[in-house]
Amino acid sequence: MAREDNFSDVKPHCVMCGNEVPADRPKTAITCSDECRDRRKKWRRSKQDAKECRYCLRPSTPAERSRYQRWRKFEAKNPPPDSELSEHELAEREYRKANPPKKRGPKPKAAPEPGDYEPPPTDD
């Protein structure tokens, strides 16, 4: 025995402008048009970006970014003493001292494909 459908006359409405969602939109659509969809996407991004960067999850308001940069500079100049570090942090510090980052130079040129290279003419 099937249940009675009491919602067949309910029409979905756009969450941005309140207009009725047209029947030609996808069944799960919550916006009435592509413009409302784009506005909603920008609004959600702005809400997210006001809290943290969507790529790295670091603070993203200008004041928070400057405070974070000042803190990173301070930490770089004044690292905590070894007594305040965990075993993992001590091991990482020792590893970084023993293995400094490599200097990056220009990228090596790719080898020519077979048939692409012609040797220079010889004086015979």
N, C-alpha and C positions, 0 to 999 in steps of 0.2 A: 504494500500500500504506500503510495507516494505521499510526500508531505505537501500541504497546501502552500502555494507560492503567494505570499502577501506583498511581495516587493516588485511585481511585474510593472506596476505603474510608476515606480520611483525612477526619476531621471538623474543621472550624474551631472554635477555642476563643476565648473572650472574653479580650482583653488586660488587662482590669481585674480580673476575678474568677476566671477560669479555667474557668467553666462552658462547656458546648457552645453554640455559636451556633445558635439555632433556624432551621429551614428557612424560616419566614415572614419573616425579616429579609432586607434587600437582599443580593444575591449578594456584594457587596464588603464587607459589614459585618464589623467586627472586634470589635464589642461585642455582648453577648447581649441587652441591653435599652436602653430610652431612659434609664434611671437610670444605667447604666454609661457610656453615651455622654456624658451630662451631666457625670458625675464626671471622665471622661477630658478633656473639653473644659475644665473648671475647672482640672484639674491642669496641662494644657499651658499655659493662660493664666498660671497662677501661676509656672510655670517661666520663661515669656517675660517676665513683669512683674518677676521678680527680676533680670533682666539689663537691660532697657530698656523704656521706655514703648511700648506697642503702637501708639500713635497718632503720636507725634512722634520716636520712637527716641532720646530723651534718656535719661540714667541715671535709674533709677527707685527705687532703694532710698532710704530716708529720709536716710542719711548722704551718699549721692551727690547727692541733690537739694539738700541744704543746701550742700554743697561747690560745686555748680554755681551756685547762687544767689549765694553769696559771691563766686565768681569773676566772675560777670556784673556785680555791683555794683562790684567792683574795676576791671574793664575799663571800665565806664562813667565812673568817676571819674578813672582814669588811662589814657587812651588811649595806645597806643604812639606814639613820635615818628615823623614822616614818613619818616625815614631807614630805618626797619624795615618799612615797608609796600611791597607790590608796586604795580605801576602800576595794576592793576585796583582795589586797595583805595584808592589815592590818588584815582583818578577817582570812585569811589563816594563818598568823603568830600566831595569838591568838589561833586558833584551834590546830596548831602544838605544841604550848606550853602546852595546856591543855591535848592533846592526844599524848604523845610521842610514837614512834614506839615500838612495843612489841619485847621483846627479843625472838629470835627463839631458841628453844631447839631441842633435837632429836625428830624425828617423832614418834608418838605413834604407837605401833605395831597393826597390823590389827587383828581383832578377828578371831579365827579359824572357819573354815566352820563346819557346823553340820556334825558329823561323823568323822571329822579329829582329834578330841581331845580324848585322852584316859586319864582318871584320874589315878593318881599314885596309886600303890597297897597299900592296907590297911593291917595292922598287926592284923588280927582277929583270 
